[in-house]
Amino acid sequence: MRCAQWAATAAHRRSRTVLQVLADVIDFLRCPVCAAGLVLDEPAVRCGSGHAFDVARQGYVNLLTEPGAGTADTSAMVAARAEFLAGGHYDPILRAVGAEVPGEAGFVVDAGAGTGDYLAAALAYAPRAVGLAVDVSVPAVRRAARVARAGAVVADVWRSLPVRDGVADVVLNVFAPRNPAEYRRVLRGNGRLLVVTPYENHLSELTTALGLITVEANKLDRLDATLAPHFRLERRADVTGRLSLSHAVARSLVAMGPSAHHVEEATVASLVARLPEPLPVTFGVHVSSYRAI
């Protein structure tokens, strides 16, 4: 299955109303203020205590009750990521994530979902599942709301998730912040956490030439130690490859990541223009599957 197919699925909403889409996941959600269950009450969702949250016309709900603790992706970053992923460059990673999702899964949460492409890939491998995209970035959630069989909410993964206890079969965490205690809380007793982290030399040709943010050393050891109180490592797969990028795609690759918060677009364009074209770039990630304990 190709990324283009997932993108095509995500690009066309089901021919149902926004509230019907939210109905797929509403029973799994909880109020971010009082933790009570949420119900649909057009044109909002609300809890029994009267806390209400409007449904955006794009089909997502903003459940953020205070400013996010981290830096949210901008509209430009989200657009760059969508464009890059639509080009199929990370298809091997998308397939590896999807292959780790049990076919019988019923509910998948993507914590730090971004554009929703990884959630779409996961749901493609679990045909009876519904999903929930969670991200602090409104532009990201607006795009993730297009994913079929999924709801989308604005929330901060560093804080309490607006998800009920023990309802998720799988939590995805792809290039995103980690909140182990919360992920364990929302997972069922034998639920699975899938974490994607980059190699130390991931995209090194670009990071070195442009002086961008690099991957910290011993990242895997720290990851395992951080998750150890709540999860045990079940298996780990390495996904590597070689990309041949035009300058335009290389700029998109830089613009979609955290370095975009720290470097000017004009500076990136100037530095990329000095590199060979096509530009050979190495990618490498670990796809780690953890079981809840």
N, C-alpha and C positions, 0 to 999 in steps of 0.2 A: 504493500500500500504506500502510495506516494504522498508527500506533504501537500502537493497540489490538490489531491482528493480531499484531505482534511480541510484545506482552505476553502474548497468549494462547498463543503458541508457547512462550514462556519459562516460562509458569506450569505447564506440564504436561511432566514428564519423559517421555522415551521409555520404552516398556514393556520395559526391559532392566535388567540389574543395574548397580550402580554401577561395578563393575570393567569391564563391557563398555563403558560410557560412556568411562572412562579409556583403554580400549584404542584408541579413535579417535585419541588424541593422544600416547600414551606413547612412540612412536618418535621424537617430536620433542623430548622432554624430556631434560634431563641433571641429574645430581646437583649440588645446590648446594654440596656440600662438596668433591668431587674432580673434577667436570665429566665423569664417566663417564656412559654411557647408563643410563637407568632401565628396569626391567622390572616388570611386575605380579607380585606374589607375595602372594596374598590372606592377610590383609586389609591389605596395605601395598604400597608401591612401594619398590624397593631397587636399588642399583647393585652391580656386581661386587665392590666393595671392602667391601660389607656395610653401607653406610649405608642406613638404612631410615626410611620416613616413612609413618605411618598414614593410611589413607583415612577421612575423616570420613563419618558416615552420610549427610550431604547430598550426597556425591559429589565433594568437593574434597580437595586435598592441601595441607597447610601445609609449604612448602619454605623457610620463613624460618628462618635459622640464627642470627640475632641481631636485636635490636630494630630496627625500621625507622628510617631516617634522617629521615623526615618525619612529619607528623601524620596519623594514619589517620582515615578517616571513622568516625564513631560509628554505632551502630544507629539512632539518631534521624535522623541525616543521611541514611543509606541509605533509611530508610522514607520520608522526605520526598521524596527524589529519585524513588523508585519511584512514589509517588503523583502527583507533578507530571508525570512523563513519561507515565504511564498516561492522563493527561488530554488528551494529544495536543498540548500547547502547543509542543513542540519538534519536531513532525513534519517541518517543512521541513528542519531540520538533520539529522535521522535519514535522510531521503530523500537529501539531498545527500551525506552520507557513504557511504551504500550505493551510490549511482550512480557513485562513484569506484572501486569495487572491481571488478576485472576478472572477468567471468563465468566465466573458466576457472581462477580462483585455486583452489589446493588447500589452503592453510593460512593462516589469518589470526590474528595475535596482537594482542590489545587490551591495550596497556600502560597501566595505570591504568584498568581496565575499569569500576570502580564497579559498578552494578547489572547490567551486561551488555547493556543495551538497544542500545547502538551496535554491539556485536558481533553481536547478533541481526539488526540491520538490514543489516549488511555481509554476513552469511551468506545473507540472503534474496536478495541479488543474485548470489551465487556458489553455485549449487545443489549443486555437488559438493564444496564446501570443508568442512573442519572448522575449528574455532576454538579459541583458548585465551584465557581471561580471566585476567589477572594483576593483582593489587592487593594492597596491604599491609594492607588492612582486612579482617578476618575476616568481619564482617557483610556487607560488600560482596561478597566472594567466595562466601559462603554463598548469596546471592541470585543471583549470576551463574552459579552451578553449575546453575541451572534452565534455562539456555539450551540449546535443542536443537542437536545436532551440535557441542557444544563441551565442553571440559574446563575446569577452573578450579583455579588454584593461588594460594596466598598467597605473595607474594614482593615484594621492594622494587625498584621500577623504577629507583631511584637507584643500585642496585648491579648486579652481574652477574645477568642473567636466567637462570632454569633452563631454557633453551632451547638446543638444539644449533646449531652454526654453519650458516648458509646454508640453512635449511629453510623459512623463511616467505616467502610471496608478497607479503603485505601486513602492515604494522604500523600499527595505529590508535593515535592519541594525541589523545584528546579531553578538553580542559580538564584535562590531567594533566601531571605533571612529565616532562621530556624527558632522555633519556640517549642522545645521538646515536651514540656509538661502539658501544653495545650494540645499538641498533636496526639499525645497519649490519651488525654481526656476525651477527645471526640471520636477516637477509634474504638471499634468493638474489641472484645477481649483478645482475639487473635488477629487483630487488624495489622495492616502492613504500611510501613512508611517507606516511600521511594525518594531517595535524595540523589540529585545530580550535582556533582562538583567538578571543577576543572582541574586538569593536570597542572603542574607547575609551569610547563612549557606551552600551555594552551595559548594559541595565537601569538606565539613568541615573536614571530617575524614582524608583526604589527606593533606589539607592545614595546619591543626594543627600539624599533626605528622611530616611533612616535613618542617614546617616553611615557607610556600609559601605565595605568595601575596594573600591577603584576599579582600573581597568585602567591599567597603566603606559603612558606615552607612548612612541611609536616602537617598540612591541612587535614589529611585523612585521619591521622592520629588524634588530632584535636576534635574532629567530627565524632569519631567513635567514643571518645571520652565524654563529650558533651551529651551524647544520646544515651550513654550507658545506664543511667538510673531508670530509664523508661523503655529502652529498646535493646535488642541484641541483633548483631549483624548476622544475617542469614546467608547472603551471597553478595558478590560484587563483580560487576562486569566492566571491562574497559572498552570504550568506544573511541577509536582513533581514525584519522583520515587526513587527506591532503586536499586542500581547496586551491582552485586557480581562479583568482578574482580580478575582475576589472577594477579600475580605480573607483568607479561609482559604487560598486558593491562593497569595496573595502571601506569607503566612507560610511556606508550604511552600517557596516559591522561595528565600527567605532561608535557611531552615533546612537546605537541601540543599547550600549552597555554603560556601566557606572562611570567610565571615564568621560562621558558626555557632560557630566556635571562639573568637570574640572578643566576642560580644554575647549577653546573656541573653535567653532566650525571652520572658520577661515584658516586657522592654524593647521587643523587636520587636513584640509584640502591642499594647503601648500606643501605639507610634508608628504602626503600620499603621492602628489604629483611627481616627486623626486624618485619614487620607487619604480621598479620594473612593472610592466603591464603586458600580459597578465601577471598578477602577483601570487607566487606560491605561499600558502599559509597552512600551517599545521594546526589541527585541532585535536584535542584529547580530553575526554571526560571519564569520570567514574560514575557508574550507575549502581548505587548501593541500596540493597533491599534489606530492611530491618523488620523484625517481628516484635510486636508489642509484648511487654512482660509485666 
